[in-house]
Amino acid sequence: MSTQTNIRGTDTCPAVSELANKRCRTKPPQPVAVARRGDAPIAQIAKDFGISESCLRNRLAKADVEDGVKPGFASAENVELREARKKIRLLEQENEVLRRAAAYLSQANLKLGQSPK
């Protein structure tokens, strides 16, 4: 059975009977890896992978941050930071409720302790 060539120029996986073929077990090339090799312009690579040029540029920028090439927060750090900020907001709200409750109760205690005129 023969294989077909896809838009990336690589052979597609053959029929089920030939699943032992090495190409089926290997991961397909990722657009970021292909773009980093510099074999073709970004526009051509994006077109070959069926994504927009801006999408590929965004992926490259994100990959640079993830790999430590450029400064910034990795996606795992962003998740952790977002969760920490959410917890801080919640704690600040709880603190505000407790502060108001304490102020209300102290005012109520002052009114109970006053003598009638």
PyMOL commands that place a pseudoatom at each C-alpha (Angstrom):
pseudoatom trace, name=CA, resn=MET, resi=1, chain=A, elem=C, hetatm=0, pos=[0.000, 0.000, 0.000]
pseudoatom trace, name=CA, resn=SER, resi=2, chain=A, elem=C, hetatm=0, pos=[1.366, 3.434, -0.833]
pseudoatom trace, name=CA, resn=THR, resi=3, chain=A, elem=C, hetatm=0, pos=[1.412, 6.558, 1.280]
pseudoatom trace, name=CA, resn=GLN, resi=4, chain=A, elem=C, hetatm=0, pos=[0.172, 10.032, 0.442]
pseudoatom trace, name=CA, resn=THR, resi=5, chain=A, elem=C, hetatm=0, pos=[2.044, 13.260, 0.949]
pseudoatom trace, name=CA, resn=ASN, resi=6, chain=A, elem=C, hetatm=0, pos=[0.361, 15.958, 3.027]
pseudoatom trace, name=CA, resn=ILE, resi=7, chain=A, elem=C, hetatm=0, pos=[0.832, 19.727, 2.887]
pseudoatom trace, name=CA, resn=ARG, resi=8, chain=A, elem=C, hetatm=0, pos=[3.871, 19.494, 5.157]
pseudoatom trace, name=CA, resn=GLY, resi=9, chain=A, elem=C, hetatm=0, pos=[5.683, 17.386, 2.609]
pseudoatom trace, name=CA, resn=THR, resi=10, chain=A, elem=C, hetatm=0, pos=[5.779, 14.335, 4.877]
pseudoatom trace, name=CA, resn=ASP, resi=11, chain=A, elem=C, hetatm=0, pos=[4.171, 10.995, 4.268]
pseudoatom trace, name=CA, resn=THR, resi=12, chain=A, elem=C, hetatm=0, pos=[0.854, 10.374, 5.958]
pseudoatom trace, name=CA, resn=CYS, resi=13, chain=A, elem=C, hetatm=0, pos=[0.315, 7.187, 7.899]
pseudoatom trace, name=CA, resn=PRO, resi=14, chain=A, elem=C, hetatm=0, pos=[-0.426, 4.223, 5.659]
pseudoatom trace, name=CA, resn=ALA, resi=15, chain=A, elem=C, hetatm=0, pos=[-3.381, 1.879, 6.098]
pseudoatom trace, name=CA, resn=VAL, resi=16, chain=A, elem=C, hetatm=0, pos=[-4.015, 0.071, 9.385]
pseudoatom trace, name=CA, resn=SER, resi=17, chain=A, elem=C, hetatm=0, pos=[-2.158, -3.027, 8.161]
pseudoatom trace, name=CA, resn=GLU, resi=18, chain=A, elem=C, hetatm=0, pos=[1.071, -1.023, 8.084]
pseudoatom trace, name=CA, resn=LEU, resi=19, chain=A, elem=C, hetatm=0, pos=[0.766, 0.699, 11.476]
pseudoatom trace, name=CA, resn=ALA, resi=20, chain=A, elem=C, hetatm=0, pos=[4.193, -0.566, 12.452]
pseudoatom trace, name=CA, resn=ASN, resi=21, chain=A, elem=C, hetatm=0, pos=[5.620, 2.024, 10.073]
pseudoatom trace, name=CA, resn=LYS, resi=22, chain=A, elem=C, hetatm=0, pos=[7.903, 4.403, 11.950]
pseudoatom trace, name=CA, resn=ARG, resi=23, chain=A, elem=C, hetatm=0, pos=[6.074, 7.515, 10.725]
pseudoatom trace, name=CA, resn=CYS, resi=24, chain=A, elem=C, hetatm=0, pos=[2.919, 6.463, 12.566]
pseudoatom trace, name=CA, resn=ARG, resi=25, chain=A, elem=C, hetatm=0, pos=[4.728, 6.196, 15.874]
pseudoatom trace, name=CA, resn=THR, resi=26, chain=A, elem=C, hetatm=0, pos=[6.596, 9.475, 15.659]
pseudoatom trace, name=CA, resn=LYS, resi=27, chain=A, elem=C, hetatm=0, pos=[5.127, 12.825, 16.517]
pseudoatom trace, name=CA, resn=PRO, resi=28, chain=A, elem=C, hetatm=0, pos=[4.314, 15.030, 13.517]
pseudoatom trace, name=CA, resn=PRO, resi=29, chain=A, elem=C, hetatm=0, pos=[6.502, 18.102, 13.117]
pseudoatom trace, name=CA, resn=GLN, resi=30, chain=A, elem=C, hetatm=0, pos=[5.297, 21.093, 15.107]
pseudoatom trace, name=CA, resn=PRO, resi=31, chain=A, elem=C, hetatm=0, pos=[5.081, 24.494, 13.394]
pseudoatom trace, name=CA, resn=VAL, resi=32, chain=A, elem=C, hetatm=0, pos=[7.302, 26.129, 16.035]
pseudoatom trace, name=CA, resn=ALA, resi=33, chain=A, elem=C, hetatm=0, pos=[10.079, 23.584, 15.517]
pseudoatom trace, name=CA, resn=VAL, resi=34, chain=A, elem=C, hetatm=0, pos=[9.865, 23.944, 11.749]
pseudoatom trace, name=CA, resn=ALA, resi=35, chain=A, elem=C, hetatm=0, pos=[9.911, 27.757, 12.001]
pseudoatom trace, name=CA, resn=ARG, resi=36, chain=A, elem=C, hetatm=0, pos=[12.906, 27.710, 14.333]
pseudoatom trace, name=CA, resn=ARG, resi=37, chain=A, elem=C, hetatm=0, pos=[14.900, 25.689, 11.830]
pseudoatom trace, name=CA, resn=GLY, resi=38, chain=A, elem=C, hetatm=0, pos=[14.557, 28.612, 9.451]
pseudoatom trace, name=CA, resn=ASP, resi=39, chain=A, elem=C, hetatm=0, pos=[14.192, 26.480, 6.324]
pseudoatom trace, name=CA, resn=ALA, resi=40, chain=A, elem=C, hetatm=0, pos=[11.322, 28.594, 4.993]
pseudoatom trace, name=CA, resn=PRO, resi=41, chain=A, elem=C, hetatm=0, pos=[9.706, 31.966, 5.633]
pseudoatom trace, name=CA, resn=ILE, resi=42, chain=A, elem=C, hetatm=0, pos=[7.169, 32.206, 8.471]
pseudoatom trace, name=CA, resn=ALA, resi=43, chain=A, elem=C, hetatm=0, pos=[4.349, 32.924, 6.014]
pseudoatom trace, name=CA, resn=GLN, resi=44, chain=A, elem=C, hetatm=0, pos=[5.042, 29.713, 4.067]
pseudoatom trace, name=CA, resn=ILE, resi=45, chain=A, elem=C, hetatm=0, pos=[5.299, 27.576, 7.211]
pseudoatom trace, name=CA, resn=ALA, resi=46, chain=A, elem=C, hetatm=0, pos=[2.024, 29.003, 8.545]
pseudoatom trace, name=CA, resn=LYS, resi=47, chain=A, elem=C, hetatm=0, pos=[0.325, 28.317, 5.214]
pseudoatom trace, name=CA, resn=ASP, resi=48, chain=A, elem=C, hetatm=0, pos=[1.653, 24.745, 5.151]
pseudoatom trace, name=CA, resn=PHE, resi=49, chain=A, elem=C, hetatm=0, pos=[0.298, 24.045, 8.643]
pseudoatom trace, name=CA, resn=GLY, resi=50, chain=A, elem=C, hetatm=0, pos=[-3.019, 25.726, 7.911]
pseudoatom trace, name=CA, resn=ILE, resi=51, chain=A, elem=C, hetatm=0, pos=[-2.676, 28.473, 10.511]
pseudoatom trace, name=CA, resn=SER, resi=52, chain=A, elem=C, hetatm=0, pos=[-2.385, 32.227, 10.201]
pseudoatom trace, name=CA, resn=GLU, resi=53, chain=A, elem=C, hetatm=0, pos=[0.972, 33.942, 10.227]
pseudoatom trace, name=CA, resn=SER, resi=54, chain=A, elem=C, hetatm=0, pos=[0.087, 35.878, 13.375]
pseudoatom trace, name=CA, resn=CYS, resi=55, chain=A, elem=C, hetatm=0, pos=[-0.874, 32.637, 15.129]
pseudoatom trace, name=CA, resn=LEU, resi=56, chain=A, elem=C, hetatm=0, pos=[2.523, 31.149, 14.308]
pseudoatom trace, name=CA, resn=ARG, resi=57, chain=A, elem=C, hetatm=0, pos=[4.298, 34.295, 15.511]
pseudoatom trace, name=CA, resn=ASN, resi=58, chain=A, elem=C, hetatm=0, pos=[2.310, 34.141, 18.786]
pseudoatom trace, name=CA, resn=ARG, resi=59, chain=A, elem=C, hetatm=0, pos=[3.256, 30.488, 19.207]
pseudoatom trace, name=CA, resn=LEU, resi=60, chain=A, elem=C, hetatm=0, pos=[6.918, 31.328, 18.596]
pseudoatom trace, name=CA, resn=ALA, resi=61, chain=A, elem=C, hetatm=0, pos=[6.809, 34.123, 21.172]
pseudoatom trace, name=CA, resn=LYS, resi=62, chain=A, elem=C, hetatm=0, pos=[5.148, 31.839, 23.728]
pseudoatom trace, name=CA, resn=ALA, resi=63, chain=A, elem=C, hetatm=0, pos=[7.686, 29.089, 23.038]
pseudoatom trace, name=CA, resn=ASP, resi=64, chain=A, elem=C, hetatm=0, pos=[10.549, 31.567, 23.535]
pseudoatom trace, name=CA, resn=VAL, resi=65, chain=A, elem=C, hetatm=0, pos=[9.173, 32.489, 26.962]
pseudoatom trace, name=CA, resn=GLU, resi=66, chain=A, elem=C, hetatm=0, pos=[8.573, 28.839, 27.871]
pseudoatom trace, name=CA, resn=ASP, resi=67, chain=A, elem=C, hetatm=0, pos=[12.138, 27.920, 26.854]
pseudoatom trace, name=CA, resn=GLY, resi=68, chain=A, elem=C, hetatm=0, pos=[13.635, 30.867, 28.750]
pseudoatom trace, name=CA, resn=VAL, resi=69, chain=A, elem=C, hetatm=0, pos=[14.929, 32.602, 25.627]
pseudoatom trace, name=CA, resn=LYS, resi=70, chain=A, elem=C, hetatm=0, pos=[12.886, 35.730, 26.383]
pseudoatom trace, name=CA, resn=PRO, resi=71, chain=A, elem=C, hetatm=0, pos=[11.847, 37.103, 29.777]
pseudoatom trace, name=CA, resn=GLY, resi=72, chain=A, elem=C, hetatm=0, pos=[8.286, 36.542, 30.901]
pseudoatom trace, name=CA, resn=PHE, resi=73, chain=A, elem=C, hetatm=0, pos=[6.102, 34.104, 32.766]
pseudoatom trace, name=CA, resn=ALA, resi=74, chain=A, elem=C, hetatm=0, pos=[5.623, 30.556, 31.552]
pseudoatom trace, name=CA, resn=SER, resi=75, chain=A, elem=C, hetatm=0, pos=[2.050, 29.300, 31.312]
pseudoatom trace, name=CA, resn=ALA, resi=76, chain=A, elem=C, hetatm=0, pos=[2.387, 27.267, 34.523]
pseudoatom trace, name=CA, resn=GLU, resi=77, chain=A, elem=C, hetatm=0, pos=[3.595, 30.374, 36.340]
pseudoatom trace, name=CA, resn=ASN, resi=78, chain=A, elem=C, hetatm=0, pos=[0.675, 32.355, 34.914]
pseudoatom trace, name=CA, resn=VAL, resi=79, chain=A, elem=C, hetatm=0, pos=[-1.799, 29.817, 36.296]
pseudoatom trace, name=CA, resn=GLU, resi=80, chain=A, elem=C, hetatm=0, pos=[-0.138, 29.919, 39.704]
pseudoatom trace, name=CA, resn=LEU, resi=81, chain=A, elem=C, hetatm=0, pos=[-0.072, 33.722, 39.704]
pseudoatom trace, name=CA, resn=ARG, resi=82, chain=A, elem=C, hetatm=0, pos=[-3.737, 33.918, 38.680]
pseudoatom trace, name=CA, resn=GLU, resi=83, chain=A, elem=C, hetatm=0, pos=[-4.726, 31.542, 41.501]
pseudoatom trace, name=CA, resn=ALA, resi=84, chain=A, elem=C, hetatm=0, pos=[-2.674, 33.516, 44.031]
pseudoatom trace, name=CA, resn=ARG, resi=85, chain=A, elem=C, hetatm=0, pos=[-4.313, 36.791, 42.981]
pseudoatom trace, name=CA, resn=LYS, resi=86, chain=A, elem=C, hetatm=0, pos=[-7.757, 35.192, 43.236]
pseudoatom trace, name=CA, resn=LYS, resi=87, chain=A, elem=C, hetatm=0, pos=[-6.989, 33.972, 46.765]
pseudoatom trace, name=CA, resn=ILE, resi=88, chain=A, elem=C, hetatm=0, pos=[-5.683, 37.432, 47.753]
pseudoatom trace, name=CA, resn=ARG, resi=89, chain=A, elem=C, hetatm=0, pos=[-8.922, 39.043, 46.499]
pseudoatom trace, name=CA, resn=LEU, resi=90, chain=A, elem=C, hetatm=0, pos=[-10.986, 36.571, 48.499]
pseudoatom trace, name=CA, resn=LEU, resi=91, chain=A, elem=C, hetatm=0, pos=[-8.949, 37.161, 51.663]
pseudoatom trace, name=CA, resn=GLU, resi=92, chain=A, elem=C, hetatm=0, pos=[-9.249, 40.939, 51.226]
pseudoatom trace, name=CA, resn=GLN, resi=93, chain=A, elem=C, hetatm=0, pos=[-13.039, 40.601, 50.895]
pseudoatom trace, name=CA, resn=GLU, resi=94, chain=A, elem=C, hetatm=0, pos=[-13.218, 38.424, 54.001]
pseudoatom trace, name=CA, resn=ASN, resi=95, chain=A, elem=C, hetatm=0, pos=[-11.077, 40.923, 55.888]
pseudoatom trace, name=CA, resn=GLU, resi=96, chain=A, elem=C, hetatm=0, pos=[-13.400, 43.766, 54.862]
pseudoatom trace, name=CA, resn=VAL, resi=97, chain=A, elem=C, hetatm=0, pos=[-16.478, 41.827, 56.048]
pseudoatom trace, name=CA, resn=LEU, resi=98, chain=A, elem=C, hetatm=0, pos=[-14.833, 41.102, 59.400]
pseudoatom trace, name=CA, resn=ARG, resi=99, chain=A, elem=C, hetatm=0, pos=[-13.744, 44.744, 59.778]
pseudoatom trace, name=CA, resn=ARG, resi=100, chain=A, elem=C, hetatm=0, pos=[-17.291, 45.975, 59.121]
pseudoatom trace, name=CA, resn=ALA, resi=101, chain=A, elem=C, hetatm=0, pos=[-18.784, 43.386, 61.464]
pseudoatom trace, name=CA, resn=ALA, resi=102, chain=A, elem=C, hetatm=0, pos=[-16.390, 44.413, 64.230]
pseudoatom trace, name=CA, resn=ALA, resi=103, chain=A, elem=C, hetatm=0, pos=[-17.262, 48.093, 63.704]
pseudoatom trace, name=CA, resn=TYR, resi=104, chain=A, elem=C, hetatm=0, pos=[-20.994, 47.324, 63.744]
pseudoatom trace, name=CA, resn=LEU, resi=105, chain=A, elem=C, hetatm=0, pos=[-20.737, 45.239, 66.914]
pseudoatom trace, name=CA, resn=SER, resi=106, chain=A, elem=C, hetatm=0, pos=[-18.641, 47.862, 68.688]
pseudoatom trace, name=CA, resn=GLN, resi=107, chain=A, elem=C, hetatm=0, pos=[-21.260, 50.519, 67.828]
pseudoatom trace, name=CA, resn=ALA, resi=108, chain=A, elem=C, hetatm=0, pos=[-24.034, 48.233, 69.090]
pseudoatom trace, name=CA, resn=ASN, resi=109, chain=A, elem=C, hetatm=0, pos=[-22.160, 47.684, 72.358]
pseudoatom trace, name=CA, resn=LEU, resi=110, chain=A, elem=C, hetatm=0, pos=[-21.711, 51.451, 72.824]
pseudoatom trace, name=CA, resn=LYS, resi=111, chain=A, elem=C, hetatm=0, pos=[-25.435, 52.053, 72.317]
pseudoatom trace, name=CA, resn=LEU, resi=112, chain=A, elem=C, hetatm=0, pos=[-26.355, 49.357, 74.863]
pseudoatom trace, name=CA, resn=GLY, resi=113, chain=A, elem=C, hetatm=0, pos=[-24.004, 50.845, 77.447]
pseudoatom trace, name=CA, resn=GLN, resi=114, chain=A, elem=C, hetatm=0, pos=[-25.378, 54.408, 77.201]
pseudoatom trace, name=CA, resn=SER, resi=115, chain=A, elem=C, hetatm=0, pos=[-27.590, 55.754, 79.974]
pseudoatom trace, name=CA, resn=PRO, resi=116, chain=A, elem=C, hetatm=0, pos=[-31.001, 57.169, 79.005]
pseudoatom trace, name=CA, resn=LYS, resi=117, chain=A, elem=C, hetatm=0, pos=[-31.382, 60.973, 79.194]
for i in range(1, 117): cmd.bond("trace and resi %d" % i, "trace and resi %d" % (i + 1))
show_as sticks, trace
zoom trace
